[in-house]
Amino acid sequence: MKRDMTSGNVMVSLLWFVVPLAIGNILQQLYNIIDTYIVGRYVGNDALAAVGSVSQLIFIFNAVIMGLKAGIAVTCSECVGRKDIKGFVVCSRAGLILVSTAALACTSVGFLLIKSFLKLISVPLEIRVDASNYLSIIVLGLPLVFVFNYGIALAQSKGNSIITFIALLISTISNVVLDLIFIRGFKMGVKGAAFATVIAQFISAVIVIGTYMATLRTDRDESKTLKLQSNTFIDILKVSLPSMLQQGILSIGVVSISALINRCGYAMIAGVTIGGKIDGITSMPIVTIAEALSVFTAQNIGANKPERVLKGLKSAMGLCFALALILAVLIVFQGRYMISLFLAEPDDQIVNEGMGYMISILVMMFFMVVFRCFIGMFTGKKMMGPVILSFVFNIISRVAFAYNTFSFLGKYAVLIANPLSVFVGAISIISFYYFIEVRKNRIYDNRIRNNCYEQNIDCKCSLSGD
């Protein structure tokens, strides 16, 4: 279902787009949740730690995937806002070429350097074999993830989030069934979890591409003679490369912190793994709203309706803060119980470590509302400079604080670094926004003054500051 977000009530437009997208993204998080739960229950805590120890490496590959997705979605959204069908088709073709190239490069590099990666982040020797087996299979399935996110980018650019929901619902059910067959039935251990995830990704990719390409048949028929232009690639990369850099900076920071976590022993690794999975699914609606805001912004910029952008930002932040309060109550009162569900045997140490990590993320979540929503708006405007700099400040503060205090704070250095770094990022992005707005208003005021001077009239009431 295609939805135009350039008219009508702003909050309603966002909700219609966000709700299916949020549910779909939560289902996507369930891929990892299911693996974690079944591995912990039927293979053991060491296997659980092995899967968790490489999750941050997978995050690096996701940085490239999500960067390309953002570039394609924003650029195509502008075409949708302008009602430019031909431009949309050209953009989608250029996006496919970029996605195919990146998928081949990431899969090749990732598979060849697995052992080096595991050594780099200090994965304990006793779980390194399982970690290597799991990561190898996941890396070989990366092209499917690239293809899936390409299809989702095209769908979201037209305001269609239903396809995401349907594909991820079916693939998540498939993942559950395959996990049980491979792990519990065939006793394949972490390899079974990885194979189940890759097959589920294949199913979701087929559904999205097959279904959505059928809806593009009319557009393709009208644009058979169109040729790709270098400007199209440049437009996509203007958003994609900074987004990749943004995600890459975040990934480097996360991997750096992961190395500290791995020094704290298997209980901390397992606890953070479980806590991170639970946080991933509970905070996903907030991340999704910010992601939707970039599409909303791009469509309205393309339709020459910039006045709706600020309204969208305020509406998105209101929704996010309401969700953050609900999630805070859920984590505080049910967090320990949720962590215990992932364990084959009761382990208070793992539960305590996981709960500590979740509380850290909970505090971070309120700062993340501001940070992510402003990031979404800037991305939709293709103003990636403030985004990159804010992420740089975010990660520098996180890594610097954690490493400089780890010797005497231990694990608490990691727990404090999480909310502290996002607070720094939020302050940075807000500062950039107001600097840009003040500068824009000054330029506008100067133009008015010059016009008034030339016409010899008094225009004080027209100035933005009055």
Salt bridges, closest charged atoms under 4 A:
ASP4 OD2 - LYS83 NZ 3.86
GLU78 OE1 - ARG82 NH1 3.96
GLU78 OE1 - LYS382 NZ 3.16
ASP84 OD2 - ARG82 NH2 3.92
ASP219 OD2 - LYS158 NZ 2.88
GLU291 OE2 - LYS69 NZ 2.94
GLU353 OE1 - LYS411 NZ 3.16
GLU437 OE2 - LYS440 NZ 3.29
